[in-house]
């Protein structure tokens, strides 16, 4: 009996060691994840988001949380996202070189006929159009400096127009799948096509755009009583009229192709890269191609950032934490699809402001995949994730890279925007849009 007892003791001892090892390993992996997110959000010592994400990914691979082969496969699976980003940035940069955005701003100024209120509505309309077909990043990063130059020249209050640029960039970013890269990340995993996307998100999108525009017009009504002299408007003449018209025709073709590709479930990267190539050929043909400027306009670090976050989230997924998160979400929802939809949209929006919308979207994708959301009868959660992650950056200035870069652009112009002021403005619109948007998604079940 004594020998038998002594045999059991080492087995229990090693079992305890194994449990401690597993727990310690999970804790270290979670710490790497949290530190990575902390560096992305706070950017201490001017560490960029790309460096923080890459560092976190390297630590996860070295720690064995993601094997090298698995990491390579995970990055290879994101080819559609990489292609879409590359093509999108090329399209936006070349259209900007052609003078398309300046011409749109000048046309909006002429349409407004000296009324700041009408010009404000026009900025929302132009922002919606650009966001729908060129993504929210193009609106926040390209339209912002164009509108800033226009309103300062017309001696109009600057801040209301700047808020319009960034808020409509996020509010209109679920009009179409290509309106926000977050949508591409989600749809790459769950699919669904254009028809299903519009079924769930068309009404929420139209409501949010109308609500955001109307409320901002009311909030800034005093500042928008100003008038300007239409004679002060820039002529808006493109540097090369031939390339300008070629670019307009190309953008129209790209917009149509995006819709067709989404409906046919063809990878949108094909359209983005094809459109970028078409504009590249046109720029070379009309001798308007500036390779150095084009290279500067393409954010190469963005690919590093996305790749790093894909691997970091994959490591957390391997630890079983995203599955636990997804199961916890469904348990909170119980048997209520409405409650599940509301929780998912609100959670994605809140998470976007805590850890940025790209990692939050990746976490939600992993969590919903692990819980087989569609099979469980909650397909609305997929679209609620897009709703929350797309709208979330309207709450704080750290919700997305586009919003943070918008803030940086204004600082370079000498215009400081208080984060508290941004948050107060966001609180007037985001909660209502999240609740009503989620309700409209649920009604489509």
VMD Tcl script that draws the C-alpha trace (Angstrom):
set ca {
  {0.00 0.00 0.00}
  {2.90 2.34 0.76}
  {4.51 1.74 -2.62}
  {1.20 2.34 -4.34}
  {0.78 5.63 -2.48}
  {4.28 6.78 -3.40}
  {3.55 5.97 -7.05}
  {0.54 8.22 -7.04}
  {2.35 11.22 -5.56}
  {4.68 11.88 -8.54}
  {1.76 11.55 -10.96}
  {-0.22 14.20 -9.11}
  {2.86 16.36 -8.82}
  {3.50 16.28 -12.56}
  {-0.18 16.87 -13.23}
  {-0.04 20.01 -11.11}
  {3.13 21.11 -12.92}
  {1.42 20.56 -16.26}
  {-1.59 22.65 -15.22}
  {0.70 25.41 -13.94}
  {2.67 25.31 -17.17}
  {-0.51 25.63 -19.26}
  {-1.79 28.47 -17.10}
  {1.55 30.30 -17.18}
  {1.74 29.87 -20.93}
  {-1.76 31.30 -21.35}
  {-0.97 34.23 -19.05}
  {2.21 35.06 -20.97}
  {0.37 34.86 -24.29}
  {-2.37 37.14 -22.99}
  {0.23 39.60 -21.67}
  {1.89 39.75 -25.09}
  {-1.52 40.43 -26.62}
  {-2.41 43.16 -24.12}
  {1.02 44.83 -24.32}
  {0.79 44.83 -28.11}
  {-2.62 46.51 -27.97}
  {-1.34 48.97 -25.38}
  {1.53 50.00 -27.63}
  {-0.83 50.37 -30.61}
  {-3.21 52.60 -28.64}
  {-0.79 54.69 -26.58}
  {2.18 54.71 -29.01}
  {4.83 55.23 -26.28}
  {8.24 56.47 -27.39}
  {6.68 57.11 -30.81}
  {6.48 53.41 -31.56}
  {4.27 53.06 -34.65}
  {1.27 50.74 -34.86}
  {3.07 48.63 -37.46}
  {6.16 48.14 -35.25}
  {3.98 47.27 -32.24}
  {1.94 44.72 -34.20}
  {5.04 43.19 -35.81}
  {6.76 42.95 -32.42}
  {3.76 41.20 -30.91}
  {3.62 38.78 -33.83}
  {7.31 37.91 -33.53}
  {6.94 37.22 -29.80}
  {3.91 34.99 -30.47}
  {5.85 32.98 -33.05}
  {8.98 32.71 -30.89}
  {6.83 31.65 -27.95}
  {5.29 28.86 -30.01}
  {1.79 30.30 -29.83}
  {1.72 30.29 -33.62}
  {3.90 27.87 -35.55}
  {5.86 29.15 -38.53}
  {3.90 27.08 -41.04}
  {0.59 28.19 -39.54}
  {1.75 31.82 -39.62}
  {2.66 31.57 -43.30}
  {-0.70 29.98 -44.11}
  {-2.60 32.63 -42.12}
  {-0.86 35.46 -43.98}
  {-1.37 33.73 -47.33}
  {-5.10 33.50 -46.64}
  {-5.26 37.32 -46.37}
  {-4.21 37.87 -50.01}
  {-7.58 39.40 -50.92}
  {-7.27 41.98 -48.12}
  {-3.70 42.89 -49.11}
  {-4.65 43.23 -52.75}
  {-7.66 45.38 -51.91}
  {-5.59 47.74 -49.75}
  {-2.85 48.09 -52.36}
  {-5.27 48.72 -55.20}
  {-7.38 51.10 -53.12}
  {-4.42 53.22 -52.07}
  {-3.16 53.39 -55.67}
  {-6.61 54.42 -56.95}
  {-6.99 57.12 -54.30}
  {-3.48 58.50 -54.83}
  {-3.75 58.62 -58.62}
  {-7.24 60.15 -58.52}
  {-5.85 62.79 -56.18}
  {-2.97 63.49 -58.60}
  {-5.54 63.90 -61.38}
  {-7.29 66.62 -59.34}
  {-10.56 64.69 -58.91}
  {-11.07 65.51 -55.24}
  {-10.25 69.20 -55.62}
  {-12.70 69.41 -58.52}
  {-15.40 67.75 -56.42}
  {-14.84 70.24 -53.59}
  {-14.95 73.20 -55.99}
  {-18.15 71.87 -57.57}
  {-19.70 71.53 -54.12}
  {-18.76 75.15 -53.38}
  {-20.41 76.39 -56.58}
  {-23.53 74.32 -55.90}
  {-23.84 75.86 -52.42}
  {-24.01 79.39 -53.94}
  {-22.46 81.16 -50.95}
  {-24.39 79.29 -48.22}
  {-22.25 77.62 -45.56}
  {-25.20 75.40 -44.66}
  {-25.56 74.13 -48.23}
  {-21.80 73.66 -48.49}
  {-21.90 71.61 -45.31}
  {-24.55 69.34 -46.81}
  {-22.45 69.06 -49.95}
  {-19.41 67.95 -47.94}
  {-21.50 65.18 -46.37}
  {-22.73 64.15 -49.82}
  {-19.25 64.12 -51.36}
  {-17.90 62.28 -48.33}
  {-20.63 59.66 -48.65}
  {-19.89 59.17 -52.35}
  {-16.13 58.81 -51.84}
  {-16.58 56.49 -48.86}
  {-19.04 54.27 -50.72}
  {-16.66 53.46 -53.56}
  {-13.16 54.36 -52.33}
  {-13.50 53.50 -48.60}
  {-13.54 55.58 -45.44}
  {-9.75 55.92 -45.50}
  {-9.87 57.88 -48.75}
  {-12.49 60.23 -47.32}
  {-10.67 60.87 -44.05}
  {-7.18 61.15 -45.51}
  {-7.72 62.78 -48.91}
  {-10.93 64.77 -48.60}
  {-9.90 66.32 -45.25}
  {-6.98 68.45 -46.56}
  {-8.98 69.40 -49.67}
  {-11.96 70.62 -47.61}
  {-9.64 72.34 -45.12}
  {-8.00 74.33 -47.91}
  {-11.41 75.22 -49.35}
  {-13.07 76.46 -46.13}
  {-10.03 78.43 -44.96}
  {-9.90 80.15 -48.33}
  {-13.60 80.99 -48.00}
  {-13.02 82.16 -44.39}
  {-15.63 79.76 -42.97}
  {-15.55 78.08 -39.52}
  {-13.14 75.20 -40.02}
  {-13.92 72.71 -37.25}
  {-17.52 71.81 -38.25}
  {-16.33 70.87 -41.74}
  {-13.41 68.84 -40.39}
  {-15.76 66.90 -38.13}
  {-17.98 66.27 -41.14}
  {-15.07 64.70 -43.04}
  {-14.13 62.15 -40.39}
  {-17.63 61.34 -39.09}
  {-19.17 60.69 -42.50}
  {-16.12 58.59 -43.40}
  {-17.11 56.13 -40.66}
  {-20.89 56.61 -40.79}
  {-21.11 55.80 -44.51}
  {-18.57 52.99 -44.35}
  {-21.09 50.16 -44.50}
  {-22.97 51.34 -47.57}
  {-21.10 48.75 -49.67}
  {-18.63 45.97 -48.84}
  {-15.76 48.09 -50.26}
  {-16.67 51.12 -48.16}
  {-14.51 49.94 -45.26}
  {-11.63 47.42 -45.18}
  {-13.22 46.01 -42.01}
  {-16.09 44.77 -44.19}
  {-13.62 42.94 -46.43}
  {-11.96 41.30 -43.40}
  {-15.33 40.02 -42.15}
  {-16.77 38.97 -45.51}
  {-13.56 37.16 -46.45}
  {-14.36 34.72 -43.65}
  {-18.16 34.56 -43.67}
  {-19.02 35.43 -47.28}
  {-22.63 36.28 -48.05}
  {-22.35 38.41 -51.16}
  {-23.73 41.84 -51.99}
  {-27.40 40.87 -51.73}
  {-27.13 39.66 -48.15}
  {-24.90 42.60 -47.21}
  {-27.48 45.09 -48.51}
  {-30.33 43.18 -46.92}
  {-28.87 43.63 -43.45}
  {-26.99 46.93 -43.74}
  {-28.68 49.15 -46.35}
  {-31.38 50.49 -44.00}
  {-28.99 50.97 -41.03}
  {-26.55 52.78 -43.33}
  {-29.15 55.13 -44.79}
  {-30.53 55.90 -41.32}
  {-27.07 56.61 -39.86}
  {-26.09 58.90 -42.75}
  {-29.34 60.86 -42.49}
  {-29.18 61.05 -38.69}
  {-25.51 62.09 -38.59}
  {-25.99 64.76 -41.25}
  {-29.17 66.19 -39.72}
  {-27.85 66.26 -36.17}
  {-24.56 67.92 -37.15}
  {-26.42 70.56 -39.17}
  {-28.43 71.33 -36.05}
  {-25.49 71.22 -33.63}
  {-23.41 73.59 -35.77}
  {-26.35 75.71 -36.96}
  {-24.92 78.95 -35.55}
  {-21.49 78.48 -37.13}
  {-23.14 77.57 -40.44}
  {-25.08 80.83 -40.70}
  {-22.00 82.31 -42.39}
  {-21.90 83.12 -46.06}
  {-19.03 83.31 -48.50}
  {-18.36 84.96 -51.82}
  {-18.56 82.36 -54.64}
  {-15.96 84.43 -56.50}
  {-13.41 83.33 -53.88}
  {-13.80 79.70 -54.89}
  {-10.76 78.09 -56.54}
  {-11.22 77.45 -60.23}
  {-10.68 73.73 -59.69}
  {-8.89 73.32 -63.00}
  {-7.08 69.96 -63.16}
  {-3.34 69.99 -63.93}
  {-3.95 67.82 -67.01}
  {-7.53 67.92 -68.35}
  {-7.04 64.80 -70.48}
  {-5.86 62.71 -67.53}
  {-8.58 64.23 -65.36}
  {-11.33 63.03 -67.69}
  {-9.62 59.65 -68.04}
  {-9.54 59.36 -64.24}
  {-13.24 60.25 -63.95}
  {-14.16 57.59 -66.50}
  {-11.93 55.05 -64.77}
  {-13.47 55.78 -61.35}
  {-16.96 55.31 -62.76}
  {-15.90 51.98 -64.26}
  {-14.26 50.93 -60.99}
  {-17.40 51.82 -58.99}
  {-19.58 49.71 -61.29}
  {-17.07 46.86 -61.18}
  {-17.04 46.90 -57.39}
  {-20.81 46.43 -57.28}
  {-20.75 43.70 -59.92}
  {-17.86 41.88 -58.23}
  {-19.58 42.04 -54.84}
  {-22.80 40.68 -56.33}
  {-20.95 37.86 -58.12}
  {-18.77 37.20 -55.04}
  {-15.61 37.83 -57.03}
  {-12.66 38.92 -54.81}
  {-12.74 42.72 -54.68}
  {-8.95 42.81 -54.76}
  {-9.21 41.93 -58.46}
  {-11.20 45.11 -59.09}
  {-9.00 47.26 -56.83}
  {-5.75 46.10 -58.40}
  {-7.24 46.30 -61.88}
  {-8.52 49.82 -61.24}
  {-5.17 50.89 -59.81}
  {-3.42 49.44 -62.85}
  {-5.81 51.22 -65.21}
  {-5.17 54.61 -63.59}
  {-1.43 53.87 -63.53}
  {-1.43 53.26 -67.28}
  {-3.47 56.43 -67.81}
  {-1.10 58.51 -65.68}
  {1.88 57.18 -67.65}
  {0.07 57.73 -70.96}
  {-0.66 61.39 -70.14}
  {2.76 61.90 -68.54}
  {1.30 62.63 -65.11}
  {2.87 59.74 -63.26}
  {4.99 60.71 -60.27}
  {6.47 57.49 -58.89}
  {7.94 59.12 -55.79}
  {4.66 60.79 -54.84}
  {2.73 57.60 -55.53}
  {5.11 55.59 -53.35}
  {4.70 58.09 -50.52}
  {0.90 57.94 -50.76}
  {0.86 54.15 -50.34}
  {1.11 53.25 -46.67}
  {3.40 50.21 -46.82}
  {3.44 50.00 -43.03}
  {-0.28 49.20 -43.12}
  {0.50 45.75 -44.54}
  {2.93 45.14 -41.68}
  {0.29 46.26 -39.17}
  {-2.44 44.00 -40.56}
  {-0.07 41.01 -40.87}
  {1.11 41.47 -37.30}
  {-2.42 41.68 -35.93}
  {-3.53 38.63 -37.91}
  {-0.80 36.57 -36.22}
  {-1.35 38.05 -32.76}
  {-5.08 37.31 -32.91}
  {-4.37 33.83 -34.31}
  {-2.20 33.16 -31.25}
  {-4.98 34.28 -28.91}
  {-7.35 32.07 -30.89}
  {-5.02 29.08 -30.41}
  {-5.13 29.69 -26.66}
  {-8.92 29.28 -26.83}
  {-9.60 32.79 -25.59}
  {-11.61 34.01 -28.59}
  {-13.81 30.91 -28.48}
  {-14.46 31.57 -24.81}
  {-15.31 35.18 -25.63}
  {-17.73 34.12 -28.35}
  {-19.42 31.54 -26.14}
  {-19.70 34.11 -23.35}
  {-21.36 36.51 -25.76}
  {-23.93 33.93 -26.80}
  {-24.60 32.98 -23.19}
  {-25.29 36.64 -22.36}
  {-27.64 36.80 -25.31}
  {-29.46 33.66 -24.26}
  {-32.24 32.83 -26.69}
  {-32.75 36.44 -27.74}
  {-31.40 37.30 -31.23}
  {-32.17 40.98 -30.52}
  {-30.06 41.00 -27.37}
  {-27.26 39.15 -29.22}
  {-27.32 41.67 -32.05}
  {-27.27 44.63 -29.66}
  {-24.45 43.16 -27.55}
  {-22.35 42.37 -30.61}
  {-22.73 45.82 -32.17}
  {-22.11 47.63 -28.88}
  {-19.21 45.35 -27.96}
  {-17.51 45.81 -31.34}
  {-17.92 49.59 -31.09}
  {-16.57 49.70 -27.54}
  {-13.71 47.37 -28.39}
  {-12.77 49.47 -31.41}
  {-12.11 52.38 -29.07}
  {-10.24 50.30 -26.52}
  {-7.96 48.35 -28.86}
  {-8.58 49.86 -32.35}
  {-11.16 48.56 -34.83}
  {-8.87 46.27 -36.86}
  {-7.83 43.99 -33.97}
  {-11.37 44.16 -32.57}
  {-12.79 43.02 -35.89}
  {-10.27 40.16 -36.05}
  {-11.19 39.10 -32.51}
  {-14.90 39.17 -33.33}
  {-14.30 37.16 -36.52}
  {-12.39 34.52 -34.57}
  {-14.98 34.45 -31.78}
  {-17.96 34.12 -34.09}
  {-16.20 31.49 -36.22}
  {-15.41 29.40 -33.14}
  {-19.04 29.46 -32.00}
  {-20.45 28.68 -35.46}
  {-22.65 31.75 -35.24}
  {-24.51 31.20 -38.50}
  {-25.41 27.64 -37.58}
  {-26.67 28.84 -34.22}
  {-29.22 31.06 -35.92}
  {-27.48 34.38 -35.38}
  {-26.33 35.50 -38.85}
  {-27.19 39.07 -37.81}
  {-24.15 39.02 -35.50}
  {-21.84 39.07 -38.52}
  {-23.38 42.31 -39.78}
  {-23.67 43.72 -36.26}
  {-19.90 43.23 -35.98}
  {-19.38 45.36 -39.10}
  {-21.82 47.97 -37.82}
  {-20.03 48.31 -34.48}
  {-16.48 48.19 -35.84}
  {-17.28 50.69 -38.61}
  {-19.11 53.18 -36.39}
  {-16.91 52.76 -33.33}
  {-14.20 55.23 -34.46}
  {-16.81 58.00 -34.33}
  {-16.63 57.77 -30.54}
  {-12.95 58.51 -29.91}
  {-9.91 59.54 -31.94}
  {-8.13 56.21 -31.36}
  {-10.83 53.96 -32.83}
  {-9.17 53.55 -36.22}
  {-5.96 54.41 -38.05}
  {-7.90 56.69 -40.42}
  {-9.27 58.75 -37.52}
  {-5.85 59.00 -35.88}
  {-4.29 60.10 -39.17}
  {-7.12 62.64 -39.63}
  {-6.13 64.10 -36.26}
  {-2.48 64.18 -37.34}
  {-3.36 66.00 -40.58}
  {-5.18 68.72 -38.64}
  {-2.30 69.11 -36.21}
  {0.05 69.65 -39.12}
  {-2.33 72.37 -40.29}
  {-2.10 73.99 -36.84}
  {-5.64 72.97 -35.85}
  {-5.89 71.22 -32.48}
  {-8.90 69.03 -31.78}
  {-9.54 68.11 -28.15}
  {-10.09 64.40 -27.64}
  {-12.72 65.27 -25.05}
  {-14.52 67.50 -27.55}
  {-14.44 64.68 -30.10}
  {-15.78 62.23 -27.52}
  {-18.63 64.55 -26.52}
  {-19.61 64.96 -30.17}
  {-19.37 61.22 -30.73}
  {-21.62 60.53 -27.75}
  {-24.39 62.57 -29.35}
  {-24.56 60.33 -32.41}
  {-22.89 56.93 -31.89}
  {-25.17 55.40 -29.19}
  {-28.32 56.22 -31.18}
  {-26.81 54.92 -34.43}
  {-25.62 51.69 -32.79}
  {-28.97 50.96 -31.11}
  {-31.15 51.82 -34.12}
  {-28.74 50.19 -36.57}
  {-28.69 46.95 -34.54}
  {-32.48 47.02 -34.27}
  {-32.81 47.37 -38.05}
  {-30.39 44.45 -38.55}
  {-32.43 42.31 -36.16}
  {-35.66 43.16 -38.01}
  {-34.17 41.61 -41.16}
  {-33.85 38.18 -39.51}
}
mol new
graphics top color blue
foreach p $ca { graphics top sphere $p radius 0.5 }
foreach p [lrange $ca 0 end-1] q [lrange $ca 1 end] { graphics top cylinder $p $q radius 0.2 }
display resetview
